Amino acid sequence: MSENNSWADPKIRLTVATWPEDASRGAVSAFCRKHGVSRSWFYKLRSRARRQGPWPVLDPISRRPATTPGATDPQIAEIALQVRAELKAEGWDYGPISVKAKMGRRGLNPPSRATLARIFARAGQVVPEPRKRPRSSYTRFVYPAPNCCWQLDATEVAIGGGRTAVVLQLIDDHSRLALATLAAHAETSAAAMQVTKTAIARHGVPQRFLSDNSAAINPTRLGRSSPLVRYLTSLGALPITGKTYKPTTQGKNERLHQTLARRLATRTLPATLAELQTHLDDFDDYYNNERPHQGLGEDTTPHEAWKATPKAPAPQPPPTSTTTPPQQATRSVSASGEVVLTYTRYQIGKTYAGEHVHLLYHDHTVEIFDSAGTHITTYPRPPRTTSYVGNQNPTNKPRPRAKPSTKS
């Protein structure tokens, strides 16, 4: 029997409490070895039995300290539960991080996140999710500065009269700042242009602009352009798209949609787009300035993250001499890591062999992107007689002549 169990056994405790005074020499040591208890424990229990009698010592003494100076004030615990209920009723995140930040902004001295989690668990306010992955297991990709990349996505919401509307949300990848939000009747090119121009007027031009592949926003993968793509390109911004059927590429937008949906569920159903826009403006103000974003830290809001790092420099617009609009093409990468465009072979690397890549080209440059819309490389547009371009060293050889047609 191990010591951890033996010291609590009532029979062993009673034997020690009634130990005879005339026991033989060595009997205590033999008893302790047999039952896996220490001699110091034996003599402490025997001394207590002499003071209190044998029966009171049958139950172990509680090891709980008489006082707990570090315990959370019950009043603070009650306030934390009230703040949690308020956030939940208003449609905001109401976990320990959100409650801690809300209490801090009210001038209180909140407990730690772990302490708040225990308070909520003891109050029966937490539903255990043992299969949920811990937050530390996720790997997040974040651009290094504001305006390095923006993300645009749309979500459908309900309005009065059984109708629906579309909300376009544009956020900054680095800081999660809600740059502009627009209520529209549908996801149209005009709506995408409006929300983008509003954000650019407020915050400048981004270096990259990530969106889905919808026809209204960026139909590049469909072999077409759009007013938004042409507008961004004219400013020097690079329009990129997520992988088809992979909405996780715009995961930050998708998470923002969830937060917005919970908030709108607590508001009066808007009868018009104007009323919906009022709800959206209120949402953006609180989201940017009051609500800490867990992807940024326990106490950091998107606006604070935006201000903490200098913005990325605005991209340079293309030369004004470029009059030809960009053209697009999709090519398969050869085993040698090359793609062919207008009889010129462009080297991009054997790691892309067998994949399909997208090319945007005009008079001065050729831009190459992988199937996920990630930029691979940009080459200056070589002379028409160039047969090969690689590592910025074009080889000027006469390109092959097209074979004469055999059709009559």
Secondary structure, DSSP 8 states (H G I E B T S, - for coil): --HHHHTT-HHHHHHHHT--TT--TTHHHHHHHHHT--HHHHHHHHHHHHHH-SGGGGS----S-S--TTS--HHHHHHHHHHHHHHHHTTS--SHHHHHHHHHHTT-----HHHHHHHHHHTT-----TTS--GGG------SSTTSEEEEEEEEEEETTTEEEEEEEEEETTT--EEEEEEESS--HHHHHHHHHHHHHHH---SEEEE---TTT--GGGT---HHHHHHHHHT-EEEE--TT-GGGGHHHHHHHHHHHHHHHTS---SSHHHHHHHHHHHHHHHHHTS--TTT-SS--HHHHHHHS----------TT--S--EEEEEE--TTSEEEETTEEEE--GGGTT-EEEEEE-SSEEEEE-TTS-EEEEEE---TTEEEE-TT--EE------------
